């Protein structure tokens, strides 16, 4: 008896594939449906992954197809070519193991690769090795192309303040470069990040009033202003490129600012003491409350604690008042325990001891009576 073949048709195309080879998802599906009719396969479903690479098997339609295969809904996978399913040597071995365990088959229309015969499986391994080699070569070409582009000043990141794009190349912007240069100059004069931000906000530099200390800090930390670039800062192995764009400040000025920043960090001293730092949490979001201080014209300082997320704050005076009230209530409870509950519990304990002693004496008397009665009977 010939087993009825229930097919799952898998189609996939990336943008590069469609542009290079010209076969769309619709064309693949049309030809594979005709192929299933010729083979007398019953089509269960067409699984489509559009614009997704085959570097790994983390594809929605592919995963759905594998799930249906494990559940026995399909017993043959149909694809136009093997590289539609995978281009990884590791993944093809994994796929062959999975279809074998589910008693399923793979049948690729264009390259005669399949899991039915040993020759078909050999062809699958060879084709996948070639496909993976193509991916690795493409990755190498992309990497070398990217390195060349960075060295030519074509930085892929967003355009930083002080620069503009000239045919994709990063070049100084005459309209904004002086704003950046002034930040470095002001910092070397001894101004803090916040002071510089306040100056820029007051002067409405570039028409803005949203200059923050964090904005100034990012400018001072950015290597691009001394002509250098770090690719993949968040990666395990970032790569440093020297002299890839025209500088706005010299390397000496940039280094002096970094040194000044380290000195500021070492010599920073808190001028205010916050008694409840890292001890108070916001009742709404659970975040720690940060300490703040304001100084009035009279010279008196007022301390308060604020949640930056919920925008709620409490003055230190109120916190101290509530804390003292809580301590007083706690003391009152302790006095109540000592004055009433402790004697009461002690009296109950003493009564229980007396009751136990009386019961023990009664038991001893009963034992004596039993002994006496036993002796008389003898």
C-alpha positions in Angstrom: 0.0 0.0 0.0 1.4 3.4 -1.1 1.5 5.9 1.8 -0.5 9.1 1.1 1.9 12.1 0.9 0.7 15.2 2.6 2.9 18.1 1.6 4.0 21.3 3.3 5.2 23.7 0.7 7.9 26.1 1.9 8.7 29.3 0.1 11.2 32.0 1.1 12.8 34.9 -0.5 15.1 37.7 0.7 15.4 41.0 -1.1 18.8 40.1 -2.5 17.5 36.7 -3.9 14.5 38.4 -5.6 16.7 41.0 -7.2 19.4 38.6 -8.3 17.4 35.6 -9.4 14.1 37.0 -10.2 11.9 34.4 -8.6 9.2 35.7 -6.3 7.2 34.0 -3.6 4.2 33.8 -6.0 6.3 32.1 -8.7 7.8 29.6 -6.2 4.3 28.7 -4.9 2.8 28.3 -8.4 5.6 26.0 -9.6 5.6 24.0 -6.4 1.9 23.4 -6.4 2.2 22.1 -10.0 5.1 19.9 -8.8 2.9 18.5 -6.0 0.1 17.7 -8.6 2.6 15.9 -10.7 3.9 13.9 -7.7 0.3 13.3 -6.5 1.0 15.0 -3.2 -1.8 16.4 -1.2 -1.0 20.0 -0.2 -1.7 20.7 3.4 -0.4 24.3 3.6 1.9 26.8 2.0 4.4 28.3 4.5 5.8 31.7 3.5 8.8 33.6 4.9 9.2 36.9 3.0 12.4 39.0 3.2 14.1 36.7 5.7 17.6 35.3 5.4 18.3 31.6 5.7 21.4 32.1 7.9 19.5 30.3 10.7 16.2 28.6 11.3 14.6 31.3 13.5 11.9 32.1 10.9 8.2 32.2 11.8 6.8 30.2 8.9 9.7 27.7 9.0 9.1 27.1 12.7 5.4 26.6 12.1 6.1 24.1 9.4 8.4 22.1 11.7 5.8 22.1 14.4 3.2 20.8 12.0 5.6 18.1 10.9 6.2 16.9 14.5 2.5 16.8 15.0 2.1 14.5 12.0 0.1 17.0 9.9 2.6 16.8 7.0 5.0 14.0 6.0 6.9 15.6 3.1 8.4 19.1 2.8 8.5 20.6 -0.6 10.9 23.5 -1.5 12.0 25.0 -4.8 15.7 24.7 -3.8 17.5 23.5 -0.7 18.8 27.0 0.0 15.2 28.1 0.5 15.2 25.8 3.6 18.7 26.5 4.9 22.2 27.6 4.0 23.9 26.3 7.2 25.7 23.0 7.4 24.8 22.8 11.0 21.1 23.5 10.3 20.8 21.0 7.4 22.1 18.2 9.7 19.6 19.3 12.3 16.8 19.4 9.8 17.7 15.9 8.4 17.7 14.5 12.0 14.3 16.1 12.7 12.6 14.8 9.5 14.0 11.4 10.1 12.6 11.3 13.7 9.2 12.5 12.4 9.2 10.0 9.5 9.0 12.9 7.1 10.8 13.5 3.8 12.3 16.5 2.0 11.9 16.9 -1.7 13.5 20.0 -3.5 12.3 20.5 -7.0 15.2 22.3 -8.7 18.3 20.7 -7.3 17.2 17.1 -6.9 18.2 17.1 -3.2 16.0 14.9 -1.0 16.2 12.6 2.1 14.7 9.5 0.3 18.0 8.2 -1.0 21.6 8.3 0.2 22.6 10.2 -3.0 19.9 12.8 -2.3 21.2 13.3 1.3 24.8 13.6 -0.1 23.6 16.2 -2.5 21.9 18.1 0.3 25.2 18.2 2.3 27.3 19.4 -0.7 24.8 22.1 -1.7 24.5 23.4 1.9 28.3 23.5 2.2 28.5 25.6 -1.0 25.7 27.9 0.2 27.3 28.4 3.6 30.6 29.2 1.9 28.8 31.8 -0.2 27.3 33.4 3.0 30.7 33.6 4.6 32.3 35.1 1.5 29.5 37.7 1.4 30.0 38.5 5.1 33.8 39.0 4.5 33.1 41.3 1.5 30.6 43.3 3.6 33.1 43.5 6.4 35.9 44.7 4.2 33.6 47.1 2.4 32.5 48.5 5.8 36.1 49.0 6.9 36.9 50.8 3.7 33.8 53.0 4.0 34.7 54.0 7.6 38.3 54.8 6.6 36.9 57.0 3.8 34.8 58.9 6.3 31.5 57.2 5.5 30.3 56.7 9.1 27.1 54.7 9.3 25.9 56.2 12.6 23.7 59.2 12.9 25.3 62.5 12.0 26.7 64.0 15.2 26.3 67.7 16.1 29.0 69.7 14.3 29.1 67.6 11.2 27.0 67.2 8.0 26.9 64.7 5.2 28.7 65.4 1.9 28.0 62.5 -0.5 27.7 60.2 2.6 31.0 61.4 4.0 31.1 63.0 7.4 32.5 66.6 7.1 32.5 69.6 9.5 29.3 71.7 9.4 30.3 75.4 9.3 26.9 76.3 11.0 27.3 74.1 14.1 30.9 73.1 14.5 31.7 76.2 16.7 29.0 75.1 19.1 30.9 71.8 19.7 34.3 73.5 19.9 33.0 76.0 22.5 31.8 73.1 24.7 35.4 71.8 24.9 36.8 75.3 25.6 34.2 76.0 28.3 34.9 72.7 30.0 38.7 73.3 30.0 38.0 76.7 31.6 36.6 74.8 34.6 32.9 74.8 33.9 30.9 71.7 34.7 28.5 69.9 32.4 25.5 71.5 34.0 27.0 75.0 33.9 27.7 74.7 30.2 24.1 73.4 29.6 22.8 76.4 31.6 24.9 78.8 29.5 23.6 77.3 26.3 20.0 77.3 27.5 20.3 81.0 28.6 21.7 82.0 25.2 19.3 79.7 23.3 22.2 78.3 21.3 20.9 76.9 18.0 17.4 78.1 19.1 17.3 75.4 21.8 16.5 75.5 25.5 16.7 71.8 26.1 20.5 71.5 26.7 21.2 69.0 29.5 24.3 68.0 31.4 24.0 64.6 29.7 24.1 66.2 26.3 27.3 68.1 27.1 28.8 64.9 28.6 28.1 62.9 25.4 29.8 65.6 23.2 32.9 65.6 25.4 33.1 61.8 25.3 32.6 61.4 21.6 35.9 60.3 19.8 34.6 61.5 16.5 35.4 65.1 17.4 39.1 64.3 17.5 38.7 62.5 14.1 38.5 58.9 15.4 35.6 56.4 15.4 34.8 53.2 17.4 32.7 50.7 15.6 30.5 48.5 17.8 31.0 50.2 21.2 28.4 47.8 22.7 30.1 44.7 21.2 32.6 42.5 23.0 35.3 43.5 20.6 34.8 47.0 19.4 37.2 48.2 16.7 39.0 51.6 16.8 39.7 53.6 13.7 42.1 56.5 13.8 41.8 59.7 11.7 38.8 58.8 9.7 37.2 62.3 9.6 38.3 65.9 9.8 38.7 66.9 13.5 36.9 69.7 15.3 39.3 69.6 18.3 42.8 68.4 18.5 43.6 65.0 20.2 45.4 67.0 22.9 42.3 69.1 23.7 40.1 66.0 23.8 42.6 64.1 26.0 42.8 67.1 28.4 39.0 67.1 28.7 39.1 63.4 29.7 41.8 64.1 32.3 39.8 67.0 33.6 36.7 64.8 33.9 38.7 62.3 36.0 40.0 65.0 38.2 36.5 66.4 38.7 35.3 62.9 39.7 38.1 62.4 42.2 37.7 65.8 43.8 33.9 65.9 43.9 32.5 66.3 47.4 28.9 66.5 48.5 28.1 69.8 50.1 24.8 68.4 51.5 24.2 65.5 53.8 21.0 63.5 53.1 20.1 61.5 56.1 17.7 59.1 54.3 19.6 58.4 51.1 18.9 54.9 49.8 16.5 54.4 52.7 13.2 55.7 51.3 11.3 54.2 48.4 8.5 55.6 46.3 5.1 54.1 47.3 4.0 54.1 43.6 6.9 52.7 41.7 9.2 51.4 44.4 12.2 53.4 43.2 14.6 55.0 45.8 14.0 58.6 46.5 16.9 61.0 45.6 18.1 63.7 47.8 17.7 67.4 46.7 18.4 70.7 48.4 17.3 74.3 47.8 18.7 77.4 49.3 16.4 80.4 50.1 17.5 84.1 50.0 17.7 84.0 53.8 20.5 81.5 53.4 18.6 78.6 55.0 18.7 75.3 53.2 15.7 73.0 52.7 16.2 69.3 52.1 13.7 67.1 50.4 13.5 63.6 48.7 12.1 63.2 45.2 11.0 60.3 42.9 12.2 61.2 39.4 9.8 58.7 37.8 6.6 59.7 39.6 7.5 63.4 40.2 6.6 63.3 43.9 8.7 64.7 46.7 8.7 64.9 50.5 10.5 67.5 52.7 13.0 66.2 55.2 11.1 67.9 58.0 7.9 66.0 57.3 9.8 62.7 57.0 11.5 63.3 60.4 8.1 64.2 61.9 6.5 61.1 60.7 9.5 59.0 61.8 9.4 60.5 65.3 5.6 59.8 65.5 6.2 56.2 64.4 9.0 55.8 67.1 6.7 57.3 69.8 3.9 54.9 68.8 6.3 52.0 68.8 7.5 53.0 72.3 3.9 53.2 73.5 3.2 49.7 72.2 6.3 48.5 74.0 5.1 50.1 77.2 1.6 48.6 76.7 3.2 45.2 76.4 5.3 45.6 79.5 2.5 47.1 81.6 -0.4 44.8 80.6 0.4 41.8 78.3 3.6 40.7 80.0 2.1 40.4 83.5 -1.0 38.8 82.0 1.0 36.2 80.1 3.2 35.6 83.2 0.1 35.0 85.4 -1.3 32.6 82.9 2.0 30.7 82.9 2.1 30.6 86.7 -1.5 29.3 86.9 -0.6 26.5 84.5 2.4 25.6 86.6 0.2 25.4 89.7 -2.4 23.3 87.9 0.3 20.9 86.7 1.8 20.6 90.2 -1.7 19.8 91.7 -2.4 17.1 89.0 1.1 15.6 89.7 0.4 15.4 93.5 -3.0 13.7 92.8 -1.3 11.2 90.6 1.3 10.4 93.4 -1.5 9.9 95.9 -3.3 7.5 93.5 0.0 5.5 93.2 0.3 5.3 96.9 -3.3 4.0 97.3 -2.7 1.4 94.7 0.4 0.2 96.4 -1.3 0.0 99.8 -4.2 -1.9 98.3 -1.9 -4.4 96.6 0.0 -5.0 99.8 -3.2 -5.7 101.8 -4.3 -8.2 99.2 -1.0 -10.1 99.5 
